[in-house]
Amino acid sequence: MEQREIAIGLDIGTTKIVAIVGHKNEYGKMEILGFGKAKSLGVQRGVVSNITQTIESIRYAINEAEVDSGLSLSSCVVGIAGQHIRSLQHSDYILREDAQEVITQDDIDKLEKNVHKLVMLPGEEIIHVLPQEYKIDGEPNIHEPIGMLGRRLEANLHIVVGQKAAIGNIFSCVKQSNVEVSGITLEPLASSEAVLSEEEKEAGVCLVDIGGGTTDVAIFKDGIIRHTAVIPFGGNVITEDIKEGCSIIEKQSELLKIKFGSAWPGENSENEIVSIPGLRGRDPKEISLKMLSKIIHARLVEIIDQVFIEIKNYGHEEGKKKLIAGIVLTGGGSQLKHIKQLFEYETGMDTRVGFPNEHLANGSRSDIESPMYATAVGLVMKGFELNERNLKVKVPPIIEKDPTDNPLDDVKDKSIDENQNQKETDANPKEPYFDKWAAALLKFLSNDK
């Protein structure tokens, strides 16, 4: 069968679960082979709250992607977020035995392994160790130490930490959906891959990914990740405020937000009214668009204030840390009307809305170019990175689908024959890539059963 490089990204969000199958063409651009989406029923603010419902949603999204691509999906890169995520800065060093031997990847690995000995808060696990810059024998500002000579190798590191239980629940849900986890990535890092340019990362930029349950923040300067944070508010709290403020049901408040909502109340006049159907034969309800915009504006200002606190915590006011490229908004919440102008007004920083189309091949599906799919596209790109560290993976075997049968109707009853799975595994052996901590966690989960 033809060899092609493919990757699968699985974005487990609060409002939706998205699976995207991508293939990198000869020009280095991503072609979308398959796309699947399901409503997320068991996730609250980025954390699994109902295992059964989350598994059903993941299976539905994966199955849609399989039908769309004609491929059998066996592994994926999963995004992780949630209010349990925190980050910290840390410096560490190692002393090399022979200063006349060149520094190798083994030395870098040894230095990063030291970090995993740090004492975390109870129940926490290190997700990412991201080197920012190195020092060799006291010489600072070294970005690539491999091949250099020296005895003392020191690094400034950005460490991302999360709760073991929350991470384990994500792994468990994916595994029980008959898909392996080949890698796991912090969602704002994945989104940044999809929507930020190298020039923006070099100049200094703050990515703000406004999802349903959380708002993810990632700050880059000099091409290096400098700060990450997860704010436990997103588009869903705006919907909830509209629901309470206008005394309507959640479905109506979400539609109002999308179709008529604005982050800038001044654009609506007092007499602009929208009428929505009443419940069970009740009279229609009239909603003032100015009132609607005031509700959205109030909650968005709170979210922007939290984002600006993270920017200040990074040290934006210092001259060398200034974010010249300003703010890039992405995620479903970034599609609110006039949100760009509100961010600029509240922060005084240049702002744009980021679309994940820069890395997509011409002619790719236009619906995936929406900011709401930035994380999923970024996860596919992370999958390509993992593939580059390993042997090229084969295209999974094509599924023989009955054109008259719609497997989405009975996705809840979907089961896979274990013997058939074993035959396919024997025929196409592949060792998926696992980060060291992920491998240890999977081993723990397996032994626990």
Rosetta blueprint (number, residue, H / E / L):
1 M L
2 E L
3 Q L
4 R L
5 E L
6 I E
7 A E
8 I E
9 G E
10 L E
11 D E
12 I E
13 G L
14 T L
15 T L
16 K E
17 I E
18 V E
19 A E
20 I E
21 V E
22 G E
23 H E
24 K E
25 N L
26 E L
27 Y L
28 G L
29 K L
30 M E
31 E E
32 I E
33 L E
34 G E
35 F E
36 G E
37 K E
38 A E
39 K E
40 S L
41 L L
42 G L
43 V E
44 Q E
45 R L
46 G L
47 V E
48 V E
49 S L
50 N L
51 I H
52 T H
53 Q H
54 T H
55 I H
56 E H
57 S H
58 I H
59 R H
60 Y H
61 A H
62 I H
63 N H
64 E H
65 A H
66 E H
67 V H
68 D H
69 S H
70 G L
71 L E
72 S L
73 L L
74 S L
75 S E
76 C E
77 V E
78 V E
79 G E
80 I E
81 A L
82 G L
83 Q L
84 H L
85 I L
86 R E
87 S E
88 L E
89 Q E
90 H E
91 S E
92 D E
93 Y E
94 I E
95 L E
96 R L
97 E L
98 D L
99 A L
100 Q L
101 E L
102 V L
103 I L
104 T L
105 Q H
106 D H
107 D H
108 I H
109 D H
110 K H
111 L H
112 E H
113 K H
114 N H
115 V H
116 H L
117 K L
118 L L
119 V L
120 M L
121 L L
122 P L
123 G L
124 E E
125 E E
126 I E
127 I E
128 H E
129 V E
130 L E
131 P E
132 Q E
133 E E
134 Y E
135 K E
136 I E
137 D L
138 G L
139 E E
140 P E
141 N E
142 I E
143 H L
144 E L
145 P L
146 I L
147 G L
148 M L
149 L L
150 G L
151 R L
152 R E
153 L E
154 E E
155 A E
156 N E
157 L E
158 H E
159 I E
160 V E
161 V E
162 G E
163 Q E
164 K H
165 A H
166 A H
167 I H
168 G H
169 N H
170 I H
171 F H
172 S H
173 C H
174 V H
175 K H
176 Q L
177 S L
178 N L
179 V L
180 E E
181 V E
182 S E
183 G E
184 I E
185 T E
186 L E
187 E H
188 P H
189 L H
190 A H
191 S H
192 S H
193 E H
194 A H
195 V H
196 L L
197 S L
198 E H
199 E H
200 E H
201 K H
202 E H
203 A H
204 G L
205 V E
206 C E
207 L E
208 V E
209 D E
210 I E
211 G L
212 G L
213 G L
214 T L
215 T E
216 D E
217 V E
218 A E
219 I E
220 F E
221 K E
222 D L
223 G L
224 I E
225 I E
226 R E
227 H E
228 T E
229 A E
230 V E
231 I E
232 P L
233 F L
234 G L
235 G H
236 N H
237 V H
238 I H
239 T H
240 E H
241 D H
242 I H
243 K H
244 E H
245 G H
246 C H
247 S L
248 I L
249 I L
250 E H
251 K H
252 Q H
253 S H
254 E H
255 L H
256 L H
257 K H
258 I H
259 K H
260 F H
261 G L
262 S E
263 A L
264 W L
265 P H
266 G H
267 E H
268 N L
269 S L
270 E L
271 N L
272 E L
273 I E
274 V E
275 S E
276 I E
277 P L
278 G L
279 L L
280 R L
281 G L
282 R L
283 D L
284 P L
285 K E
286 E E
287 I E
288 S E
289 L H
290 K H
291 M H
292 L H
293 S H
294 K H
295 I H
296 I H
297 H H
298 A H
299 R H
300 L H
301 V H
302 E H
303 I H
304 I H
305 D H
306 Q H
307 V H
308 F H
309 I H
310 E H
311 I H
312 K H
313 N H
314 Y H
315 G L
316 H L
317 E L
318 E L
319 G H
320 K H
321 K H
322 K L
323 L L
324 I L
325 A L
326 G L
327 I E
328 V E
329 L E
330 T E
331 G L
332 G H
333 G H
334 S H
335 Q H
336 L L
337 K E
338 H L
339 I H
340 K H
341 Q H
342 L H
343 F H
344 E H
345 Y H
346 E H
347 T H
348 G L
349 M L
350 D L
351 T E
352 R E
353 V E
354 G L
355 F L
356 P L
357 N L
358 E L
359 H L
360 L E
361 A L
362 N L
363 G L
364 S L
365 R L
366 S H
367 D H
368 I H
369 E H
370 S L
371 P H
372 M H
373 Y H
374 A H
375 T H
376 A H
377 V H
378 G H
379 L H
380 V H
381 M H
382 K H
383 G H
384 F H
385 E H
386 L H
387 N H
388 E H
389 R H
390 N L
391 L L
392 K L
393 V L
394 K L
395 V L
396 P L
397 P L
398 I E
399 I L
400 E L
401 K L
402 D L
403 P L
404 T L
405 D L
406 N L
407 P H
408 L H
409 D H
410 D H
411 V H
412 K H
413 D H
414 K L
415 S L
416 I L
417 D L
418 E H
419 N H
420 Q H
421 N H
422 Q H
423 K H
424 E H
425 T H
426 D H
427 A H
428 N L
429 P L
430 K L
431 E L
432 P L
433 Y L
434 F L
435 D L
436 K H
437 W H
438 A H
439 A H
440 A H
441 L H
442 L H
443 K H
444 F H
445 L H
446 S H
447 N H
448 D H
449 K L
